[in-house]
Amino acid sequence: MIRVTIDVIPFGDETRRQTLETIDIVNDCSGDTILGNYRFDAYGIETKSGIVKGFHRKFGALELLRKTLKEASKL
């Protein structure tokens, strides 16, 4: 599982940190060694869940996050 947490840290003061959004991306094990399928849950003001299918693993975690955010923005 990949977890991405988006925090706001007012004026750099860690004691005032607040989490705005958390995104969990989980491999659903239905892909193969080249293409993966992932489900995601985004928790913030509202919860959004979805799927990223046919992700080419060679592109790495940042591209997977980008595709996940794109899918989440459609919901």
mmCIF file of the N, C-alpha and C atoms, coordinates in Angstrom:
data_MODEL
# 
_entry.id   MODEL 
# 
loop_
_atom_site.group_PDB 
_atom_site.id 
_atom_site.type_symbol 
_atom_site.label_atom_id 
_atom_site.label_alt_id 
_atom_site.label_comp_id 
_atom_site.label_asym_id 
_atom_site.label_entity_id 
_atom_site.label_seq_id 
_atom_site.pdbx_PDB_ins_code 
_atom_site.Cartn_x 
_atom_site.Cartn_y 
_atom_site.Cartn_z 
_atom_site.occupancy 
_atom_site.B_iso_or_equiv 
_atom_site.pdbx_formal_charge 
_atom_site.auth_seq_id 
_atom_site.auth_comp_id 
_atom_site.auth_asym_id 
_atom_site.auth_atom_id 
_atom_site.pdbx_PDB_model_num 
ATOM 1   N N  . MET A 1 1  ? 0.850   -1.178 0.000   1.00 0.00 ? 1  MET A N  1 
ATOM 2   C CA . MET A 1 1  ? 0.000   0.000  0.000   1.00 0.00 ? 1  MET A CA 1 
ATOM 3   C C  . MET A 1 1  ? 0.890   1.234  0.000   1.00 0.00 ? 1  MET A C  1 
ATOM 4   N N  . ILE A 1 2  ? 0.458   2.214  -0.741  1.00 0.00 ? 2  ILE A N  1 
ATOM 5   C CA . ILE A 1 2  ? 1.093   3.533  -0.741  1.00 0.00 ? 2  ILE A CA 1 
ATOM 6   C C  . ILE A 1 2  ? 0.136   4.477  -0.038  1.00 0.00 ? 2  ILE A C  1 
ATOM 7   N N  . ARG A 1 3  ? 0.653   5.241  0.911   1.00 0.00 ? 3  ARG A N  1 
ATOM 8   C CA . ARG A 1 3  ? -0.168  6.247  1.589   1.00 0.00 ? 3  ARG A CA 1 
ATOM 9   C C  . ARG A 1 3  ? 0.471   7.614  1.372   1.00 0.00 ? 3  ARG A C  1 
ATOM 10  N N  . VAL A 1 4  ? -0.351  8.552  0.916   1.00 0.00 ? 4  VAL A N  1 
ATOM 11  C CA . VAL A 1 4  ? 0.090   9.930  0.729   1.00 0.00 ? 4  VAL A CA 1 
ATOM 12  C C  . VAL A 1 4  ? -0.742  10.795 1.653   1.00 0.00 ? 4  VAL A C  1 
ATOM 13  N N  . THR A 1 5  ? -0.065  11.595 2.454   1.00 0.00 ? 5  THR A N  1 
ATOM 14  C CA . THR A 1 5  ? -0.745  12.479 3.393   1.00 0.00 ? 5  THR A CA 1 
ATOM 15  C C  . THR A 1 5  ? -0.403  13.919 3.037   1.00 0.00 ? 5  THR A C  1 
ATOM 16  N N  . ILE A 1 6  ? -1.429  14.744 2.933   1.00 0.00 ? 6  ILE A N  1 
ATOM 17  C CA . ILE A 1 6  ? -1.241  16.163 2.642   1.00 0.00 ? 6  ILE A CA 1 
ATOM 18  C C  . ILE A 1 6  ? -1.546  16.937 3.912   1.00 0.00 ? 6  ILE A C  1 
ATOM 19  N N  . ASP A 1 7  ? -0.521  17.600 4.425   1.00 0.00 ? 7  ASP A N  1 
ATOM 20  C CA . ASP A 1 7  ? -0.638  18.367 5.664   1.00 0.00 ? 7  ASP A CA 1 
ATOM 21  C C  . ASP A 1 7  ? -0.437  19.849 5.387   1.00 0.00 ? 7  ASP A C  1 
ATOM 22  N N  . VAL A 1 8  ? -1.054  20.668 6.212   1.00 0.00 ? 8  VAL A N  1 
ATOM 23  C CA . VAL A 1 8  ? -0.756  22.089 6.241   1.00 0.00 ? 8  VAL A CA 1 
ATOM 24  C C  . VAL A 1 8  ? -0.009  22.332 7.555   1.00 0.00 ? 8  VAL A C  1 
ATOM 25  N N  . ILE A 1 9  ? 1.084   23.097 7.457   1.00 0.00 ? 9  ILE A N  1 
ATOM 26  C CA . ILE A 1 9  ? 1.903   23.397 8.629   1.00 0.00 ? 9  ILE A CA 1 
ATOM 27  C C  . ILE A 1 9  ? 2.023   24.918 8.708   1.00 0.00 ? 9  ILE A C  1 
ATOM 28  N N  . PRO A 1 10 ? 1.108   25.556 9.445   1.00 0.00 ? 10 PRO A N  1 
ATOM 29  C CA . PRO A 1 10 ? 1.083   27.016 9.488   1.00 0.00 ? 10 PRO A CA 1 
ATOM 30  C C  . PRO A 1 10 ? 2.417   27.610 9.946   1.00 0.00 ? 10 PRO A C  1 
ATOM 31  N N  . PHE A 1 11 ? 2.966   28.459 9.117   1.00 0.00 ? 11 PHE A N  1 
ATOM 32  C CA . PHE A 1 11 ? 4.214   29.167 9.416   1.00 0.00 ? 11 PHE A CA 1 
ATOM 33  C C  . PHE A 1 11 ? 5.353   28.220 9.781   1.00 0.00 ? 11 PHE A C  1 
ATOM 34  N N  . GLY A 1 12 ? 5.291   26.980 9.290   1.00 0.00 ? 12 GLY A N  1 
ATOM 35  C CA . GLY A 1 12 ? 6.332   26.000 9.567   1.00 0.00 ? 12 GLY A CA 1 
ATOM 36  C C  . GLY A 1 12 ? 6.323   25.451 10.978  1.00 0.00 ? 12 GLY A C  1 
ATOM 37  N N  . ASP A 1 13 ? 5.275   25.734 11.729  1.00 0.00 ? 13 ASP A N  1 
ATOM 38  C CA . ASP A 1 13 ? 5.171   25.293 13.126  1.00 0.00 ? 13 ASP A CA 1 
ATOM 39  C C  . ASP A 1 13 ? 4.554   23.889 13.163  1.00 0.00 ? 13 ASP A C  1 
ATOM 40  N N  . GLU A 1 14 ? 5.409   22.874 13.338  1.00 0.00 ? 14 GLU A N  1 
ATOM 41  C CA . GLU A 1 14 ? 4.975   21.478 13.330  1.00 0.00 ? 14 GLU A CA 1 
ATOM 42  C C  . GLU A 1 14 ? 3.912   21.170 14.389  1.00 0.00 ? 14 GLU A C  1 
ATOM 43  N N  . THR A 1 15 ? 3.898   21.919 15.469  1.00 0.00 ? 15 THR A N  1 
ATOM 44  C CA . THR A 1 15 ? 2.910   21.660 16.521  1.00 0.00 ? 15 THR A CA 1 
ATOM 45  C C  . THR A 1 15 ? 1.493   22.025 16.068  1.00 0.00 ? 15 THR A C  1 
ATOM 46  N N  . ARG A 1 16 ? 1.398   22.795 14.979  1.00 0.00 ? 16 ARG A N  1 
ATOM 47  C CA . ARG A 1 16 ? 0.089   23.202 14.461  1.00 0.00 ? 16 ARG A CA 1 
ATOM 48  C C  . ARG A 1 16 ? -0.310  22.436 13.199  1.00 0.00 ? 16 ARG A C  1 
ATOM 49  N N  . ARG A 1 17 ? 0.416   21.373 12.897  1.00 0.00 ? 17 ARG A N  1 
ATOM 50  C CA . ARG A 1 17 ? 0.150   20.562 11.701  1.00 0.00 ? 17 ARG A CA 1 
ATOM 51  C C  . ARG A 1 17 ? -1.275  20.035 11.697  1.00 0.00 ? 17 ARG A C  1 
ATOM 52  N N  . GLN A 1 18 ? -1.917  20.110 10.534  1.00 0.00 ? 18 GLN A N  1 
ATOM 53  C CA . GLN A 1 18 ? -3.252  19.545 10.341  1.00 0.00 ? 18 GLN A CA 1 
ATOM 54  C C  . GLN A 1 18 ? -3.259  18.764 9.033   1.00 0.00 ? 18 GLN A C  1 
ATOM 55  N N  . THR A 1 19 ? -3.821  17.573 9.057   1.00 0.00 ? 19 THR A N  1 
ATOM 56  C CA . THR A 1 19 ? -3.931  16.768 7.852   1.00 0.00 ? 19 THR A CA 1 
ATOM 57  C C  . THR A 1 19 ? -5.166  17.205 7.071   1.00 0.00 ? 19 THR A C  1 
ATOM 58  N N  . LEU A 1 20 ? -4.950  17.520 5.804   1.00 0.00 ? 20 LEU A N  1 
ATOM 59  C CA . LEU A 1 20 ? -6.049  17.934 4.933   1.00 0.00 ? 20 LEU A CA 1 
ATOM 60  C C  . LEU A 1 20 ? -6.633  16.744 4.180   1.00 0.00 ? 20 LEU A C  1 
ATOM 61  N N  . GLU A 1 21 ? -5.777  15.833 3.761   1.00 0.00 ? 21 GLU A N  1 
ATOM 62  C CA . GLU A 1 21 ? -6.212  14.712 2.923   1.00 0.00 ? 21 GLU A CA 1 
ATOM 63  C C  . GLU A 1 21 ? -5.243  13.553 3.105   1.00 0.00 ? 21 GLU A C  1 
ATOM 64  N N  . THR A 1 22 ? -5.771  12.350 3.068   1.00 0.00 ? 22 THR A N  1 
ATOM 65  C CA . THR A 1 22 ? -4.964  11.136 3.055   1.00 0.00 ? 22 THR A CA 1 
ATOM 66  C C  . THR A 1 22 ? -5.463  10.269 1.911   1.00 0.00 ? 22 THR A C  1 
ATOM 67  N N  . ILE A 1 23 ? -4.521  9.756  1.126   1.00 0.00 ? 23 ILE A N  1 
ATOM 68  C CA . ILE A 1 23 ? -4.866  8.897  -0.001  1.00 0.00 ? 23 ILE A CA 1 
ATOM 69  C C  . ILE A 1 23 ? -4.149  7.563  0.171   1.00 0.00 ? 23 ILE A C  1 
ATOM 70  N N  . ASP A 1 24 ? -4.908  6.472  0.172   1.00 0.00 ? 24 ASP A N  1 
ATOM 71  C CA . ASP A 1 24 ? -4.353  5.123  0.216   1.00 0.00 ? 24 ASP A CA 1 
ATOM 72  C C  . ASP A 1 24 ? -4.524  4.498  -1.161  1.00 0.00 ? 24 ASP A C  1 
ATOM 73  N N  . ILE A 1 25 ? -3.424  3.976  -1.706  1.00 0.00 ? 25 ILE A N  1 
ATOM 74  C CA . ILE A 1 25 ? -3.438  3.315  -3.009  1.00 0.00 ? 25 ILE A CA 1 
ATOM 75  C C  . ILE A 1 25 ? -2.997  1.877  -2.783  1.00 0.00 ? 25 ILE A C  1 
ATOM 76  N N  . VAL A 1 26 ? -3.845  0.923  -3.190  1.00 0.00 ? 26 VAL A N  1 
ATOM 77  C CA . VAL A 1 26 ? -3.595  -0.488 -2.886  1.00 0.00 ? 26 VAL A CA 1 
ATOM 78  C C  . VAL A 1 26 ? -3.628  -1.299 -4.178  1.00 0.00 ? 26 VAL A C  1 
ATOM 79  N N  . ASN A 1 27 ? -2.582  -2.102 -4.381  1.00 0.00 ? 27 ASN A N  1 
ATOM 80  C CA . ASN A 1 27 ? -2.552  -3.029 -5.507  1.00 0.00 ? 27 ASN A CA 1 
ATOM 81  C C  . ASN A 1 27 ? -3.622  -4.087 -5.269  1.00 0.00 ? 27 ASN A C  1 
ATOM 82  N N  . ASP A 1 28 ? -4.516  -4.292 -6.247  1.00 0.00 ? 28 ASP A N  1 
ATOM 83  C CA . ASP A 1 28 ? -5.591  -5.265 -6.033  1.00 0.00 ? 28 ASP A CA 1 
ATOM 84  C C  . ASP A 1 28 ? -5.207  -6.683 -6.480  1.00 0.00 ? 28 ASP A C  1 
ATOM 85  N N  . CYS A 1 29 ? -3.953  -6.851 -6.901  1.00 0.00 ? 29 CYS A N  1 
ATOM 86  C CA . CYS A 1 29 ? -3.378  -8.161 -7.270  1.00 0.00 ? 29 CYS A CA 1 
ATOM 87  C C  . CYS A 1 29 ? -4.037  -8.797 -8.490  1.00 0.00 ? 29 CYS A C  1 
ATOM 88  N N  . SER A 1 30 ? -4.761  -8.031 -9.295  1.00 0.00 ? 30 SER A N  1 
ATOM 89  C CA . SER A 1 30 ? -5.381  -8.588 -10.491 1.00 0.00 ? 30 SER A CA 1 
ATOM 90  C C  . SER A 1 30 ? -4.565  -8.315 -11.754 1.00 0.00 ? 30 SER A C  1 
ATOM 91  N N  . GLY A 1 31 ? -3.447  -7.618 -11.622 1.00 0.00 ? 31 GLY A N  1 
ATOM 92  C CA . GLY A 1 31 ? -2.621  -7.308 -12.776 1.00 0.00 ? 31 GLY A CA 1 
ATOM 93  C C  . GLY A 1 31 ? -1.566  -8.380 -13.014 1.00 0.00 ? 31 GLY A C  1 
ATOM 94  N N  . ASP A 1 32 ? -0.545  -8.016 -13.778 1.00 0.00 ? 32 ASP A N  1 
ATOM 95  C CA . ASP A 1 32 ? 0.566   -8.926 -14.035 1.00 0.00 ? 32 ASP A CA 1 
ATOM 96  C C  . ASP A 1 32 ? 1.874   -8.198 -13.735 1.00 0.00 ? 32 ASP A C  1 
ATOM 97  N N  . THR A 1 33 ? 2.983   -8.721 -14.210 1.00 0.00 ? 33 THR A N  1 
ATOM 98  C CA . THR A 1 33 ? 4.271   -8.111 -13.889 1.00 0.00 ? 33 THR A CA 1 
ATOM 99  C C  . THR A 1 33 ? 4.497   -6.791 -14.617 1.00 0.00 ? 33 THR A C  1 
ATOM 100 N N  . ILE A 1 34 ? 3.720   -6.512 -15.657 1.00 0.00 ? 34 ILE A N  1 
ATOM 101 C CA . ILE A 1 34 ? 3.888   -5.285 -16.426 1.00 0.00 ? 34 ILE A CA 1 
ATOM 102 C C  . ILE A 1 34 ? 2.825   -4.239 -16.084 1.00 0.00 ? 34 ILE A C  1 
ATOM 103 N N  . LEU A 1 35 ? 1.565   -4.673 -16.034 1.00 0.00 ? 35 LEU A N  1 
ATOM 104 C CA . LEU A 1 35 ? 0.455   -3.757 -15.767 1.00 0.00 ? 35 LEU A CA 1 
ATOM 105 C C  . LEU A 1 35 ? -0.199  -4.085 -14.435 1.00 0.00 ? 35 LEU A C  1 
ATOM 106 N N  . GLY A 1 36 ? -0.454  -3.053 -13.660 1.00 0.00 ? 36 GLY A N  1 
ATOM 107 C CA . GLY A 1 36 ? -1.096  -3.246 -12.364 1.00 0.00 ? 36 GLY A CA 1 
ATOM 108 C C  . GLY A 1 36 ? -2.442  -2.554 -12.302 1.00 0.00 ? 36 GLY A C  1 
ATOM 109 N N  . ASN A 1 37 ? -3.291  -3.068 -11.442 1.00 0.00 ? 37 ASN A N  1 
ATOM 110 C CA . ASN A 1 37 ? -4.592  -2.466 -11.171 1.00 0.00 ? 37 ASN A CA 1 
ATOM 111 C C  . ASN A 1 37 ? -4.628  -2.083 -9.692  1.00 0.00 ? 37 ASN A C  1 
ATOM 112 N N  . TYR A 1 38 ? -5.090  -0.884 -9.425  1.00 0.00 ? 38 TYR A N  1 
ATOM 113 C CA . TYR A 1 38 ? -5.040  -0.348 -8.076  1.00 0.00 ? 38 TYR A CA 1 
ATOM 114 C C  . TYR A 1 38 ? -6.391  0.232  -7.686  1.00 0.00 ? 38 TYR A C  1 
ATOM 115 N N  . ARG A 1 39 ? -6.732  0.084  -6.426  1.00 0.00 ? 39 ARG A N  1 
ATOM 116 C CA . ARG A 1 39 ? -7.904  0.765  -5.898  1.00 0.00 ? 39 ARG A CA 1 
ATOM 117 C C  . ARG A 1 39 ? -7.393  1.854  -4.963  1.00 0.00 ? 39 ARG A C  1 
ATOM 118 N N  . PHE A 1 40 ? -8.176  2.891  -4.825  1.00 0.00 ? 40 PHE A N  1 
ATOM 119 C CA . PHE A 1 40 ? -7.752  3.980  -3.942  1.00 0.00 ? 40 PHE A CA 1 
ATOM 120 C C  . PHE A 1 40 ? -8.918  4.479  -3.113  1.00 0.00 ? 40 PHE A C  1 
ATOM 121 N N  . ASP A 1 41 ? -8.559  5.015  -1.963  1.00 0.00 ? 41 ASP A N  1 
ATOM 122 C CA . ASP A 1 41 ? -9.496  5.706  -1.084  1.00 0.00 ? 41 ASP A CA 1 
ATOM 123 C C  . ASP A 1 41 ? -8.839  7.017  -0.694  1.00 0.00 ? 41 ASP A C  1 
ATOM 124 N N  . ALA A 1 42 ? -9.568  8.110  -0.883  1.00 0.00 ? 42 ALA A N  1 
ATOM 125 C CA . ALA A 1 42 ? -9.089  9.437  -0.505  1.00 0.00 ? 42 ALA A CA 1 
ATOM 126 C C  . ALA A 1 42 ? -9.989  9.955  0.603   1.00 0.00 ? 42 ALA A C  1 
ATOM 127 N N  . TYR A 1 43 ? -9.380  10.300 1.717   1.00 0.00 ? 43 TYR A N  1 
ATOM 128 C CA . TYR A 1 43 ? -10.114 10.764 2.893   1.00 0.00 ? 43 TYR A CA 1 
ATOM 129 C C  . TYR A 1 43 ? -9.782  12.223 3.143   1.00 0.00 ? 43 TYR A C  1 
ATOM 130 N N  . GLY A 1 44 ? -10.781 13.050 3.197   1.00 0.00 ? 44 GLY A N  1 
ATOM 131 C CA . GLY A 1 44 ? -10.600 14.467 3.486   1.00 0.00 ? 44 GLY A CA 1 
ATOM 132 C C  . GLY A 1 44 ? -11.942 15.030 3.892   1.00 0.00 ? 44 GLY A C  1 
ATOM 133 N N  . ILE A 1 45 ? -12.347 16.096 3.224   1.00 0.00 ? 45 ILE A N  1 
ATOM 134 C CA . ILE A 1 45 ? -13.673 16.662 3.476   1.00 0.00 ? 45 ILE A CA 1 
ATOM 135 C C  . ILE A 1 45 ? -14.734 15.621 3.139   1.00 0.00 ? 45 ILE A C  1 
ATOM 136 N N  . GLU A 1 46 ? -14.501 14.893 2.070   1.00 0.00 ? 46 GLU A N  1 
ATOM 137 C CA . GLU A 1 46 ? -15.367 13.773 1.714   1.00 0.00 ? 46 GLU A CA 1 
ATOM 138 C C  . GLU A 1 46 ? -14.482 12.591 1.331   1.00 0.00 ? 46 GLU A C  1 
ATOM 139 N N  . THR A 1 47 ? -15.042 11.393 1.365   1.00 0.00 ? 47 THR A N  1 
ATOM 140 C CA . THR A 1 47 ? -14.308 10.196 0.985   1.00 0.00 ? 47 THR A CA 1 
ATOM 141 C C  . THR A 1 47 ? -14.612 9.864  -0.460  1.00 0.00 ? 47 THR A C  1 
ATOM 142 N N  . LYS A 1 48 ? -13.549 9.600  -1.213  1.00 0.00 ? 48 LYS A N  1 
ATOM 143 C CA . LYS A 1 48 ? -13.694 9.194  -2.609  1.00 0.00 ? 48 LYS A CA 1 
ATOM 144 C C  . LYS A 1 48 ? -12.950 7.888  -2.787  1.00 0.00 ? 48 LYS A C  1 
ATOM 145 N N  . SER A 1 49 ? -13.557 6.974  -3.526  1.00 0.00 ? 49 SER A N  1 
ATOM 146 C CA . SER A 1 49 ? -12.935 5.687  -3.805  1.00 0.00 ? 49 SER A CA 1 
ATOM 147 C C  . SER A 1 49 ? -13.019 5.413  -5.294  1.00 0.00 ? 49 SER A C  1 
ATOM 148 N N  . GLY A 1 50 ? -12.014 4.713  -5.809  1.00 0.00 ? 50 GLY A N  1 
ATOM 149 C CA . GLY A 1 50 ? -12.024 4.412  -7.229  1.00 0.00 ? 50 GLY A CA 1 
ATOM 150 C C  . GLY A 1 50 ? -10.953 3.410  -7.595  1.00 0.00 ? 50 GLY A C  1 
ATOM 151 N N  . ILE A 1 51 ? -10.734 3.287  -8.905  1.00 0.00 ? 51 ILE A N  1 
ATOM 152 C CA . ILE A 1 51 ? -9.813  2.288  -9.443  1.00 0.00 ? 51 ILE A CA 1 
ATOM 153 C C  . ILE A 1 51 ? -8.950  2.923  -10.525 1.00 0.00 ? 51 ILE A C  1 
ATOM 154 N N  . VAL A 1 52 ? -7.688  2.535  -10.549 1.00 0.00 ? 52 VAL A N  1 
ATOM 155 C CA . VAL A 1 52 ? -6.783  2.851  -11.647 1.00 0.00 ? 52 VAL A CA 1 
ATOM 156 C C  . VAL A 1 52 ? -6.422  1.510  -12.274 1.00 0.00 ? 52 VAL A C  1 
ATOM 157 N N  . LYS A 1 53 ? -6.843  1.300  -13.533 1.00 0.00 ? 53 LYS A N  1 
ATOM 158 C CA . LYS A 1 53 ? -6.617  0.016  -14.204 1.00 0.00 ? 53 LYS A CA 1 
ATOM 159 C C  . LYS A 1 53 ? -5.554  0.148  -15.274 1.00 0.00 ? 53 LYS A C  1 
ATOM 160 N N  . GLY A 1 54 ? -4.791  -0.923 -15.454 1.00 0.00 ? 54 GLY A N  1 
ATOM 161 C CA . GLY A 1 54 ? -3.817  -0.998 -16.537 1.00 0.00 ? 54 GLY A CA 1 
ATOM 162 C C  . GLY A 1 54 ? -2.658  -0.041 -16.401 1.00 0.00 ? 54 GLY A C  1 
ATOM 163 N N  . PHE A 1 55 ? -2.235  0.220  -15.171 1.00 0.00 ? 55 PHE A N  1 
ATOM 164 C CA . PHE A 1 55 ? -1.112  1.137  -14.945 1.00 0.00 ? 55 PHE A CA 1 
ATOM 165 C C  . PHE A 1 55 ? 0.193   0.416  -15.244 1.00 0.00 ? 55 PHE A C  1 
ATOM 166 N N  . HIS A 1 56 ? 0.995   1.001  -16.135 1.00 0.00 ? 56 HIS A N  1 
ATOM 167 C CA . HIS A 1 56 ? 2.288   0.406  -16.482 1.00 0.00 ? 56 HIS A CA 1 
ATOM 168 C C  . HIS A 1 56 ? 3.268   0.669  -15.340 1.00 0.00 ? 56 HIS A C  1 
ATOM 169 N N  . ARG A 1 57 ? 3.715   -0.394 -14.719 1.00 0.00 ? 57 ARG A N  1 
ATOM 170 C CA . ARG A 1 57 ? 4.532   -0.289 -13.513 1.00 0.00 ? 57 ARG A CA 1 
ATOM 171 C C  . ARG A 1 57 ? 5.837   0.471  -13.721 1.00 0.00 ? 57 ARG A C  1 
ATOM 172 N N  . LYS A 1 58 ? 6.355   0.490  -14.945 1.00 0.00 ? 58 LYS A N  1 
ATOM 173 C CA . LYS A 1 58 ? 7.643   1.146  -15.200 1.00 0.00 ? 58 LYS A CA 1 
ATOM 174 C C  . LYS A 1 58 ? 7.610   2.650  -14.924 1.00 0.00 ? 58 LYS A C  1 
ATOM 175 N N  . PHE A 1 59 ? 6.409   3.250  -14.857 1.00 0.00 ? 59 PHE A N  1 
ATOM 176 C CA . PHE A 1 59 ? 6.314   4.689  -14.652 1.00 0.00 ? 59 PHE A CA 1 
ATOM 177 C C  . PHE A 1 59 ? 6.478   5.119  -13.197 1.00 0.00 ? 59 PHE A C  1 
ATOM 178 N N  . GLY A 1 60 ? 6.349   4.211  -12.260 1.00 0.00 ? 60 GLY A N  1 
ATOM 179 C CA . GLY A 1 60 ? 6.655   4.497  -10.866 1.00 0.00 ? 60 GLY A CA 1 
ATOM 180 C C  . GLY A 1 60 ? 5.534   5.135  -10.054 1.00 0.00 ? 60 GLY A C  1 
ATOM 181 N N  . ALA A 1 61 ? 5.871   5.361  -8.794  1.00 0.00 ? 61 ALA A N  1 
ATOM 182 C CA . ALA A 1 61 ? 4.888   5.787  -7.800  1.00 0.00 ? 61 ALA A CA 1 
ATOM 183 C C  . ALA A 1 61 ? 4.324   7.181  -8.052  1.00 0.00 ? 61 ALA A C  1 
ATOM 184 N N  . LEU A 1 62 ? 5.156   8.120  -8.510  1.00 0.00 ? 62 LEU A N  1 
ATOM 185 C CA . LEU A 1 62 ? 4.637   9.480  -8.725  1.00 0.00 ? 62 LEU A CA 1 
ATOM 186 C C  . LEU A 1 62 ? 3.617   9.514  -9.852  1.00 0.00 ? 62 LEU A C  1 
ATOM 187 N N  . GLU A 1 63 ? 3.855   8.745  -10.907 1.00 0.00 ? 63 GLU A N  1 
ATOM 188 C CA . GLU A 1 63 ? 2.877   8.692  -11.998 1.00 0.00 ? 63 GLU A CA 1 
ATOM 189 C C  . GLU A 1 63 ? 1.601   7.991  -11.544 1.00 0.00 ? 63 GLU A C  1 
ATOM 190 N N  . LEU A 1 64 ? 1.743   6.956  -10.713 1.00 0.00 ? 64 LEU A N  1 
ATOM 191 C CA . LEU A 1 64 ? 0.566   6.296  -10.157 1.00 0.00 ? 64 LEU A CA 1 
ATOM 192 C C  . LEU A 1 64 ? -0.243  7.280  -9.312  1.00 0.00 ? 64 LEU A C  1 
ATOM 193 N N  . LEU A 1 65 ? 0.438   8.086  -8.522  1.00 0.00 ? 65 LEU A N  1 
ATOM 194 C CA . LEU A 1 65 ? -0.248  9.107  -7.724  1.00 0.00 ? 65 LEU A CA 1 
ATOM 195 C C  . LEU A 1 65 ? -0.957  10.110 -8.636  1.00 0.00 ? 65 LEU A C  1 
ATOM 196 N N  . ARG A 1 66 ? -0.295  10.540 -9.696  1.00 0.00 ? 66 ARG A N  1 
ATOM 197 C CA . ARG A 1 66 ? -0.913  11.492 -10.628 1.00 0.00 ? 66 ARG A CA 1 
ATOM 198 C C  . ARG A 1 66 ? -2.182  10.905 -11.241 1.00 0.00 ? 66 ARG A C  1 
ATOM 199 N N  . LYS A 1 67 ? -2.111  9.661  -11.686 1.00 0.00 ? 67 LYS A N  1 
ATOM 200 C CA . LYS A 1 67 ? -3.291  9.018  -12.271 1.00 0.00 ? 67 LYS A CA 1 
ATOM 201 C C  . LYS A 1 67 ? -4.401  8.834  -11.229 1.00 0.00 ? 67 LYS A C  1 
ATOM 202 N N  . THR A 1 68 ? -4.009  8.529  -10.007 1.00 0.00 ? 68 THR A N  1 
ATOM 203 C CA . THR A 1 68 ? -4.988  8.383  -8.933  1.00 0.00 ? 68 THR A CA 1 
ATOM 204 C C  . THR A 1 68 ? -5.687  9.708  -8.669  1.00 0.00 ? 68 THR A C  1 
ATOM 205 N N  . LEU A 1 69 ? -4.926  10.788 -8.587  1.00 0.00 ? 69 LEU A N  1 
ATOM 206 C CA . LEU A 1 69 ? -5.525  12.108 -8.367  1.00 0.00 ? 69 LEU A CA 1 
ATOM 207 C C  . LEU A 1 69 ? -6.445  12.500 -9.519  1.00 0.00 ? 69 LEU A C  1 
ATOM 208 N N  . LYS A 1 70 ? -6.060  12.156 -10.750 1.00 0.00 ? 70 LYS A N  1 
ATOM 209 C CA . LYS A 1 70 ? -6.904  12.443 -11.902 1.00 0.00 ? 70 LYS A CA 1 
ATOM 210 C C  . LYS A 1 70 ? -8.237  11.690 -11.790 1.00 0.00 ? 70 LYS A C  1 
ATOM 211 N N  . GLU A 1 71 ? -8.162  10.415 -11.435 1.00 0.00 ? 71 GLU A N  1 
ATOM 212 C CA . GLU A 1 71 ? -9.390  9.624  -11.273 1.00 0.00 ? 71 GLU A CA 1 
ATOM 213 C C  . GLU A 1 71 ? -10.253 10.179 -10.125 1.00 0.00 ? 71 GLU A C  1 
ATOM 214 N N  . ALA A 1 72 ? -9.619  10.537 -9.014  1.00 0.00 ? 72 ALA A N  1 
ATOM 215 C CA . ALA A 1 72 ? -10.353 11.055 -7.861  1.00 0.00 ? 72 ALA A CA 1 
ATOM 216 C C  . ALA A 1 72 ? -11.047 12.386 -8.202  1.00 0.00 ? 72 ALA A C  1 
ATOM 217 N N  . SER A 1 73 ? -10.420 13.185 -9.050  1.00 0.00 ? 73 SER A N  1 
ATOM 218 C CA . SER A 1 73 ? -11.018 14.485 -9.403  1.00 0.00 ? 73 SER A CA 1 
ATOM 219 C C  . SER A 1 73 ? -12.266 14.317 -10.259 1.00 0.00 ? 73 SER A C  1 
ATOM 220 N N  . LYS A 1 74 ? -12.444 13.148 -10.883 1.00 0.00 ? 74 LYS A N  1 
ATOM 221 C CA . LYS A 1 74 ? -13.632 12.892 -11.706 1.00 0.00 ? 74 LYS A CA 1 
ATOM 222 C C  . LYS A 1 74 ? -14.846 12.520 -10.853 1.00 0.00 ? 74 LYS A C  1 
ATOM 223 N N  . LEU A 1 75 ? -14.610 12.153 -9.588  1.00 0.00 ? 75 LEU A N  1 
ATOM 224 C CA . LEU A 1 75 ? -15.692 11.679 -8.738  1.00 0.00 ? 75 LEU A CA 1 
ATOM 225 C C  . LEU A 1 75 ? -16.428 12.820 -8.054  1.00 0.00 ? 75 LEU A C  1 
# 
